[in-house]
Amino acid sequence: MSDREIHMTISELVAEEHAIRTNPAHVNEQRARLRELEHALDQCWDLLRQRDALRNAGGNPDAANARPVAEVEGYLQ
């Protein structure tokens, strides 16, 4: 997945998240979907950071892979 494709995915996920959050009546299914969107966004941002790190180190950014949600969500800020 290229940087451009990742950014497009992020835009789509953010648009869906915004649509759900602006709906005043959140149902449980929507809350679950919000969690899924947040996890997917975290994975996309992590993948972009991996690609940048590889590129900056002279490596191939295409060698980066999306990490599991449990790993990405477990990072310390």
The first five atom37 places (N, CA, C, CB, O) and aatype in JSON, in Angstrom:
{
  "aatype": [12, 15, 3, 1, 6, 9, 8, 12, 16, 9, 15, 6, 10, 19, 0, 6, 6, 8, 0, 9, 1, 16, 2, 14, 0, 8, 19, 2, 6, 5, 1, 0, 1, 10, 1, 6, 10, 6, 8, 0, 10, 3, 5, 4, 17, 3, 10, 10, 1, 5, 1, 3, 0, 10, 1, 2, 0, 7, 7, 2, 14, 3, 0, 0, 2, 0, 1, 14, 19, 0, 6, 19, 6, 7, 18, 10, 5],
  "atom_mask": [
    [1, 1, 1, 1, 1],
    [1, 1, 1, 1, 1],
    [1, 1, 1, 1, 1],
    [1, 1, 1, 1, 1],
    [1, 1, 1, 1, 1],
    [1, 1, 1, 1, 1],
    [1, 1, 1, 1, 1],
    [1, 1, 1, 1, 1],
    [1, 1, 1, 1, 1],
    [1, 1, 1, 1, 1],
    [1, 1, 1, 1, 1],
    [1, 1, 1, 1, 1],
    [1, 1, 1, 1, 1],
    [1, 1, 1, 1, 1],
    [1, 1, 1, 1, 1],
    [1, 1, 1, 1, 1],
    [1, 1, 1, 1, 1],
    [1, 1, 1, 1, 1],
    [1, 1, 1, 1, 1],
    [1, 1, 1, 1, 1],
    [1, 1, 1, 1, 1],
    [1, 1, 1, 1, 1],
    [1, 1, 1, 1, 1],
    [1, 1, 1, 1, 1],
    [1, 1, 1, 1, 1],
    [1, 1, 1, 1, 1],
    [1, 1, 1, 1, 1],
    [1, 1, 1, 1, 1],
    [1, 1, 1, 1, 1],
    [1, 1, 1, 1, 1],
    [1, 1, 1, 1, 1],
    [1, 1, 1, 1, 1],
    [1, 1, 1, 1, 1],
    [1, 1, 1, 1, 1],
    [1, 1, 1, 1, 1],
    [1, 1, 1, 1, 1],
    [1, 1, 1, 1, 1],
    [1, 1, 1, 1, 1],
    [1, 1, 1, 1, 1],
    [1, 1, 1, 1, 1],
    [1, 1, 1, 1, 1],
    [1, 1, 1, 1, 1],
    [1, 1, 1, 1, 1],
    [1, 1, 1, 1, 1],
    [1, 1, 1, 1, 1],
    [1, 1, 1, 1, 1],
    [1, 1, 1, 1, 1],
    [1, 1, 1, 1, 1],
    [1, 1, 1, 1, 1],
    [1, 1, 1, 1, 1],
    [1, 1, 1, 1, 1],
    [1, 1, 1, 1, 1],
    [1, 1, 1, 1, 1],
    [1, 1, 1, 1, 1],
    [1, 1, 1, 1, 1],
    [1, 1, 1, 1, 1],
    [1, 1, 1, 1, 1],
    [1, 1, 1, 0, 1],
    [1, 1, 1, 0, 1],
    [1, 1, 1, 1, 1],
    [1, 1, 1, 1, 1],
    [1, 1, 1, 1, 1],
    [1, 1, 1, 1, 1],
    [1, 1, 1, 1, 1],
    [1, 1, 1, 1, 1],
    [1, 1, 1, 1, 1],
    [1, 1, 1, 1, 1],
    [1, 1, 1, 1, 1],
    [1, 1, 1, 1, 1],
    [1, 1, 1, 1, 1],
    [1, 1, 1, 1, 1],
    [1, 1, 1, 1, 1],
    [1, 1, 1, 1, 1],
    [1, 1, 1, 0, 1],
    [1, 1, 1, 1, 1],
    [1, 1, 1, 1, 1],
    [1, 1, 1, 1, 1]
  ],
  "atom_positions": [
    [[0.86, -1.17, 0.0], [0.0, 0.0, 0.0], [0.9, 1.24, 0.0], [-0.98, 0.0, 1.24], [1.83, 1.33, 0.81]],
    [[0.65, 2.15, -0.88], [1.46, 3.37, -0.98], [1.02, 4.41, 0.05], [1.35, 3.96, -2.39], [-0.04, 4.3, 0.65]],
    [[1.87, 5.42, 0.24], [1.51, 6.51, 1.15], [0.19, 7.15, 0.73], [2.64, 7.58, 1.2], [-0.66, 7.45, 1.57]],
    [[0.04, 7.34, -0.55], [-1.19, 7.97, -1.08], [-2.42, 7.13, -0.73], [-1.09, 8.15, -2.6], [-3.44, 7.66, -0.3]],
    [[-2.3, 5.81, -0.91], [-3.43, 4.92, -0.6], [-3.72, 4.93, 0.9], [-3.12, 3.49, -1.06], [-4.89, 4.89, 1.3]],
    [[-2.69, 4.98, 1.72], [-2.89, 5.02, 3.16], [-3.6, 6.31, 3.55], [-1.54, 4.89, 3.91], [-4.52, 6.3, 4.36]],
    [[-3.17, 7.43, 2.96], [-3.82, 8.72, 3.26], [-5.28, 8.71, 2.8], [-3.06, 9.87, 2.58], [-6.14, 9.28, 3.48]],
    [[-5.55, 8.09, 1.67], [-6.94, 8.0, 1.2], [-7.77, 7.16, 2.18], [-7.0, 7.39, -0.22], [-8.91, 7.51, 2.48]],
    [[-7.21, 6.06, 2.66], [-7.9, 5.22, 3.63], [-8.17, 6.0, 4.9], [-7.09, 3.96, 3.94], [-9.27, 5.93, 5.46]],
    [[-7.18, 6.75, 5.36], [-7.35, 7.57, 6.57], [-8.49, 8.56, 6.37], [-6.04, 8.32, 6.91], [-9.33, 8.73, 7.26]],
    [[-8.52, 9.22, 5.23], [-9.59, 10.18, 4.94], [-10.96, 9.53, 4.99], [-9.37, 10.84, 3.58], [-11.91, 10.1, 5.53]],
    [[-11.07, 8.33, 4.41], [-12.35, 7.62, 4.41], [-12.77, 7.23, 5.83], [-12.27, 6.38, 3.52], [-13.93, 7.36, 6.21]],
    [[-11.8, 6.74, 6.61], [-12.1, 6.34, 7.98], [-12.51, 7.54, 8.83], [-10.9, 5.64, 8.6], [-13.44, 7.44, 9.64]],
    [[-11.82, 8.66, 8.66], [-12.14, 9.87, 9.42], [-13.53, 10.37, 9.04], [-11.08, 10.97, 9.17], [-14.29, 10.79, 9.91]],
    [[-13.87, 10.32, 7.76], [-15.2, 10.76, 7.33], [-16.29, 9.9, 7.96], [-15.31, 10.71, 5.79], [-17.31, 10.41, 8.41]],
    [[-16.06, 8.59, 7.99], [-17.05, 7.7, 8.61], [-17.14, 7.96, 10.11], [-16.7, 6.23, 8.35], [-18.24, 7.98, 10.68]],
    [[-16.0, 8.14, 10.75], [-15.98, 8.43, 12.19], [-16.74, 9.72, 12.47], [-14.53, 8.53, 12.71], [-17.53, 9.79, 13.42]],
    [[-16.51, 10.74, 11.68], [-17.19, 12.01, 11.87], [-18.7, 11.85, 11.7], [-16.65, 13.06, 10.87], [-19.48, 12.42, 12.47]],
    [[-19.11, 11.09, 10.7], [-20.55, 10.87, 10.47], [-21.2, 10.19, 11.67], [-20.78, 10.02, 9.19], [-22.32, 10.53, 12.06]],
    [[-20.5, 9.23, 12.24], [-21.06, 8.54, 13.41], [-21.11, 9.47, 14.62], [-20.23, 7.28, 13.74], [-22.1, 9.5, 15.34]],
    [[-20.03, 10.22, 14.83], [-19.96, 11.09, 16.02], [-20.95, 12.25, 15.96], [-18.55, 11.63, 16.18], [-21.37, 12.75, 17.0]],
    [[-21.32, 12.67, 14.77], [-22.28, 13.77, 14.67], [-23.72, 13.3, 14.81], [-22.11, 14.49, 13.34], [-24.64, 14.12, 14.9]],
    [[-23.92, 11.99, 14.81], [-25.25, 11.43, 15.03], [-25.5, 11.41, 16.53], [-25.36, 9.98, 14.41], [-24.8, 10.73, 17.27]],
    [[-26.5, 12.16, 17.0], [-26.72, 12.27, 18.44], [-27.16, 10.97, 19.1], [-27.74, 13.32, 18.7], [-26.98, 10.82, 20.31]],
    [[-27.7, 10.05, 18.38], [-28.2, 8.8, 18.97], [-27.25, 7.65, 18.64], [-29.64, 8.49, 18.45], [-27.44, 6.92, 17.67]],
    [[-26.21, 7.5, 19.46], [-25.28, 6.39, 19.26], [-25.91, 5.11, 19.79], [-23.91, 6.66, 19.95], [-26.35, 5.06, 20.94]],
    [[-25.94, 4.12, 18.96], [-26.37, 2.81, 19.44], [-25.13, 1.96, 19.66], [-27.36, 2.12, 18.42], [-24.03, 2.32, 19.22]],
    [[-25.3, 0.85, 20.33], [-24.14, 0.01, 20.66], [-23.36, -0.4, 19.42], [-24.6, -1.23, 21.4], [-22.13, -0.46, 19.47]],
    [[-24.04, -0.69, 18.33], [-23.36, -1.08, 17.09], [-22.46, 0.07, 16.6], [-24.38, -1.47, 16.0], [-21.36, -0.17, 16.1]],
    [[-22.94, 1.29, 16.75], [-22.14, 2.43, 16.3], [-20.92, 2.63, 17.21], [-22.99, 3.71, 16.28], [-19.85, 3.0, 16.74]],
    [[-21.08, 2.39, 18.49], [-19.94, 2.5, 19.41], [-18.88, 1.46, 19.07], [-20.4, 2.32, 20.88], [-17.68, 1.75, 19.09]],
    [[-19.33, 0.27, 18.75], [-18.4, -0.79, 18.36], [-17.68, -0.4, 17.07], [-19.13, -2.14, 18.18], [-16.48, -0.62, 16.92]],
    [[-18.43, 0.18, 16.13], [-17.82, 0.6, 14.86], [-16.82, 1.72, 15.11], [-18.91, 1.06, 13.86], [-15.77, 1.75, 14.46]],
    [[-17.11, 2.63, 16.03], [-16.16, 3.7, 16.37], [-14.85, 3.11, 16.88], [-16.77, 4.65, 17.42], [-13.78, 3.59, 16.51]],
    [[-14.93, 2.1, 17.72], [-13.71, 1.44, 18.21], [-12.93, 0.83, 17.06], [-14.05, 0.36, 19.26], [-11.7, 0.94, 17.0]],
    [[-13.64, 0.18, 16.13], [-12.98, -0.41, 14.97], [-12.3, 0.66, 14.13], [-14.0, -1.18, 14.11], [-11.17, 0.48, 13.66]],
    [[-12.99, 1.79, 13.94], [-12.42, 2.89, 13.16], [-11.16, 3.45, 13.84], [-13.45, 4.0, 12.96], [-10.16, 3.71, 13.18]],
    [[-11.24, 3.63, 15.14], [-10.08, 4.15, 15.88], [-8.89, 3.21, 15.76], [-10.44, 4.36, 17.36], [-7.76, 3.66, 15.58]],
    [[-9.14, 1.91, 15.85], [-8.05, 0.94, 15.71], [-7.47, 0.97, 14.3], [-8.55, -0.47, 16.05], [-6.26, 0.94, 14.13]],
    [[-8.34, 1.02, 13.31], [-7.88, 1.06, 11.92], [-7.06, 2.32, 11.65], [-9.07, 0.98, 10.95], [-6.05, 2.28, 10.96]],
    [[-7.51, 3.45, 12.2], [-6.76, 4.7, 12.04], [-5.39, 4.59, 12.7], [-7.54, 5.88, 12.63], [-4.39, 5.02, 12.12]],
    [[-5.34, 4.03, 13.88], [-4.05, 3.86, 14.57], [-3.11, 2.98, 13.74], [-4.26, 3.24, 15.96], [-1.92, 3.26, 13.65]],
    [[-3.65, 1.93, 13.14], [-2.83, 1.05, 12.31], [-2.33, 1.8, 11.07], [-3.64, -0.2, 11.89], [-1.17, 1.63, 10.67]],
    [[-3.17, 2.61, 10.46], [-2.75, 3.38, 9.28], [-1.63, 4.36, 9.64], [-3.95, 4.13, 8.67], [-0.63, 4.45, 8.92]],
    [[-1.81, 5.09, 10.73], [-0.78, 6.05, 11.13], [0.52, 5.34, 11.47], [-1.25, 6.89, 12.34], [1.6, 5.83, 11.14]],
    [[0.43, 4.19, 12.12], [1.63, 3.41, 12.43], [2.32, 2.96, 11.15], [1.27, 2.19, 13.3], [3.55, 3.03, 11.05]],
    [[1.55, 2.51, 10.18], [2.12, 2.07, 8.91], [2.83, 3.23, 8.21], [1.03, 1.49, 8.0], [3.91, 3.05, 7.65]],
    [[2.24, 4.41, 8.23], [2.9, 5.59, 7.64], [4.22, 5.89, 8.36], [1.98, 6.82, 7.69], [5.22, 6.2, 7.72]],
    [[4.22, 5.8, 9.7], [5.46, 6.05, 10.46], [6.52, 5.01, 10.12], [5.17, 6.03, 11.98], [7.7, 5.34, 10.0]],
    [[6.11, 3.76, 9.98], [7.06, 2.71, 9.58], [7.67, 3.01, 8.22], [6.38, 1.34, 9.56], [8.88, 2.9, 8.02]],
    [[6.81, 3.39, 7.28], [7.28, 3.68, 5.92], [8.26, 4.85, 5.94], [6.09, 4.0, 4.99], [9.29, 4.81, 5.27]],
    [[7.94, 5.89, 6.7], [8.85, 7.05, 6.81], [10.18, 6.63, 7.42], [8.21, 8.16, 7.66], [11.24, 7.05, 6.94]],
    [[10.15, 5.82, 8.46], [11.38, 5.38, 9.12], [12.24, 4.56, 8.16], [11.06, 4.54, 10.38], [13.45, 4.76, 8.09]],
    [[11.62, 3.66, 7.42], [12.38, 2.88, 6.45], [12.98, 3.77, 5.37], [11.49, 1.81, 5.82], [14.15, 3.63, 5.01]],
    [[12.17, 4.68, 4.87], [12.64, 5.61, 3.83], [13.82, 6.43, 4.34], [11.48, 6.54, 3.38], [14.82, 6.59, 3.64]],
    [[13.71, 6.96, 5.56], [14.76, 7.8, 6.14], [16.04, 7.0, 6.42], [14.28, 8.45, 7.42], [17.13, 7.58, 6.45]],
    [[15.91, 5.7, 6.63], [17.07, 4.85, 6.91], [17.65, 4.26, 5.61], [16.68, 3.73, 7.87], [18.58, 3.46, 5.65]],
    [[17.09, 4.67, 4.48], [17.58, 4.18, 3.19], [16.99, 2.84, 2.79], [0.0, 0.0, 0.0], [17.47, 2.19, 1.86]],
    [[15.94, 2.43, 3.5], [15.29, 1.16, 3.2], [14.12, 1.33, 2.25], [0.0, 0.0, 0.0], [13.82, 2.43, 1.79]],
    [[13.48, 0.23, 1.97], [12.34, 0.21, 1.07], [11.06, 0.38, 1.9], [12.29, -1.11, 0.25], [10.75, -0.49, 2.71]],
    [[10.32, 1.48, 1.72], [9.1, 1.68, 2.5], [8.04, 0.61, 2.25], [8.51, 3.04, 2.18], [7.16, 0.4, 3.08]],
    [[8.13, -0.07, 1.1], [7.16, -1.12, 0.81], [7.38, -2.36, 1.67], [7.23, -1.5, -0.66], [6.55, -3.28, 1.66]],
    [[8.47, -2.4, 2.41], [8.73, -3.53, 3.32], [7.93, -3.4, 4.62], [10.22, -3.61, 3.64], [7.86, -4.35, 5.4]],
    [[7.33, -2.24, 4.85], [6.52, -2.02, 6.06], [5.22, -2.81, 5.96], [6.23, -0.52, 6.26], [4.65, -2.95, 4.87]],
    [[4.77, -3.31, 7.08], [3.52, -4.06, 7.15], [2.67, -3.54, 8.29], [3.78, -5.58, 7.32], [3.18, -3.08, 9.32]],
    [[1.36, -3.6, 8.1], [0.45, -3.21, 9.17], [0.65, -4.16, 10.35], [-1.04, -3.22, 8.69], [0.69, -5.38, 10.18]],
    [[0.78, -3.58, 11.53], [0.96, -4.37, 12.73], [-0.4, -4.71, 13.33], [1.84, -3.63, 13.77], [-1.38, -4.0, 13.07]],
    [[-0.47, -5.78, 14.12], [-1.74, -6.15, 14.76], [-2.24, -5.04, 15.69], [-1.58, -7.46, 15.54], [-1.45, -4.29, 16.26]],
    [[-3.54, -4.94, 15.82], [-4.17, -3.92, 16.66], [-3.61, -3.99, 18.08], [-5.7, -4.1, 16.69], [-3.3, -2.95, 18.66]],
    [[-3.47, -5.18, 18.63], [-2.98, -5.32, 20.01], [-1.6, -4.7, 20.17], [-2.95, -6.79, 20.42], [-1.3, -4.12, 21.21]],
    [[-0.76, -4.83, 19.16], [0.58, -4.26, 19.23], [0.53, -2.74, 19.12], [1.47, -4.83, 18.11], [1.15, -2.03, 19.91]],
    [[-0.21, -2.24, 18.15], [-0.3, -0.79, 17.94], [-0.95, -0.11, 19.14], [-1.1, -0.47, 16.66], [-0.51, 0.96, 19.57]],
    [[-2.0, -0.71, 19.68], [-2.7, -0.12, 20.8], [-1.9, -0.21, 22.1], [-4.04, -0.78, 20.98], [-2.19, 0.49, 23.07]],
    [[-0.89, -1.07, 22.12], [-0.08, -1.25, 23.32], [1.1, -0.31, 23.44], [0.0, 0.0, 0.0], [1.82, -0.36, 24.43]],
    [[1.31, 0.55, 22.44], [2.44, 1.47, 22.48], [2.25, 2.49, 23.59], [2.62, 2.18, 21.13], [1.14, 2.93, 23.87]],
    [[3.35, 2.86, 24.22], [3.31, 3.92, 25.21], [3.44, 5.25, 24.49], [4.44, 3.75, 26.26], [4.22, 5.38, 23.55]],
    [[2.68, 6.22, 24.92], [2.72, 7.54, 24.29], [3.77, 8.42, 24.91], [1.37, 8.22, 24.38], [3.95, 9.56, 24.49]]
  ]
}
